[in-house]
Amino acid sequence: MLYGISFDDFIQGGVTVDQYLTESVLRKSLETYGVYVELATEPTHLEEGLEGVAVVLTKTAGDGSTQTETLQAAYVIGADGAKGE
């Protein structure tokens, strides 16, 4: 049972879940692992190396200003949503 919805309903294909609810559940689950989702953040450069992937992120603030940050990751997953390009 998840949010009052039986898993049997999912199996029978009779239930849809709104994206805001799905995102909320996923974020809460990720937070238990110390992972936090950042919005308005775009990977603008990737460079694969022996130690993983160097990723340059461009973050856009509410006033339109941008800031870049470089991080090292073991791997990168693209999850840009339904309106991604």
C-alpha positions as CSV (number, residue, x, y, z in Angstrom):
1,M,0.0,0.0,0.0
2,L,1.5,3.4,-1.0
3,Y,-0.4,6.6,-0.2
4,G,-3.6,4.6,0.1
5,I,-3.2,2.9,-3.3
6,S,-3.0,-0.9,-3.4
7,F,-0.1,-2.4,-5.4
8,D,-2.7,-4.7,-7.0
9,D,-4.2,-1.6,-8.7
10,F,-0.8,-0.9,-10.2
11,I,-0.5,-4.4,-11.5
12,Q,-3.9,-4.2,-13.1
13,G,-3.0,-0.9,-14.8
14,G,-5.9,1.0,-13.2
15,V,-3.9,3.7,-11.4
16,T,-1.8,6.7,-12.5
17,V,0.4,8.8,-10.2
18,D,0.9,12.5,-10.6
19,Q,4.5,13.6,-11.3
20,Y,4.6,15.8,-8.2
21,L,3.8,12.8,-6.0
22,T,6.4,10.6,-7.8
23,E,9.0,13.3,-7.4
24,S,8.2,13.8,-3.8
25,V,8.6,10.0,-3.0
26,L,11.8,9.8,-5.0
27,R,13.3,12.9,-3.3
28,K,12.5,11.5,0.2
29,S,14.0,8.2,-0.7
30,L,17.2,9.8,-2.1
31,E,17.6,11.9,1.0
32,T,17.9,8.8,3.1
33,Y,21.1,8.1,1.2
34,G,22.4,11.7,1.6
35,V,21.5,12.6,-2.0
36,Y,19.7,15.8,-2.8
37,V,18.1,16.9,-6.1
38,E,19.1,20.3,-7.4
39,L,16.7,22.2,-9.7
40,A,17.8,24.9,-12.2
41,T,21.1,23.1,-12.6
42,E,22.4,22.1,-16.0
43,P,25.5,20.1,-16.9
44,T,27.3,22.2,-19.4
45,H,30.5,20.1,-19.9
46,L,31.4,16.5,-19.4
47,E,34.9,15.1,-19.6
48,E,35.6,11.4,-19.1
49,G,38.9,10.4,-17.4
50,L,40.5,7.5,-15.6
51,E,39.0,8.6,-12.3
52,G,35.4,9.0,-13.6
53,V,33.7,12.0,-15.1
54,A,34.4,15.7,-14.5
55,V,31.2,17.6,-14.7
56,V,30.8,21.4,-15.1
57,L,27.4,22.5,-13.7
58,T,25.8,25.8,-14.4
59,K,23.3,26.9,-11.8
60,T,20.7,29.6,-12.5
61,A,19.5,31.7,-9.5
62,G,16.0,33.2,-9.3
63,D,17.3,36.6,-10.5
64,G,18.8,35.0,-13.7
65,S,22.4,35.1,-12.6
66,T,24.5,32.0,-13.1
67,Q,27.2,30.2,-11.2
68,T,29.4,27.3,-12.3
69,E,30.7,24.4,-10.3
70,T,32.9,21.5,-11.2
71,L,32.6,18.1,-9.6
72,Q,34.1,14.7,-10.1
73,A,31.6,11.8,-10.4
74,A,32.0,8.0,-10.9
75,Y,29.2,8.2,-13.5
76,V,26.5,10.5,-14.8
77,I,22.8,9.9,-15.3
78,G,20.7,12.1,-17.6
79,A,17.2,12.7,-16.2
80,D,16.0,15.9,-17.7
81,G,12.2,15.1,-17.6
82,A,9.5,15.2,-20.1
83,K,10.4,18.6,-21.5
84,G,14.1,18.0,-21.8
85,E,16.0,18.7,-25.0
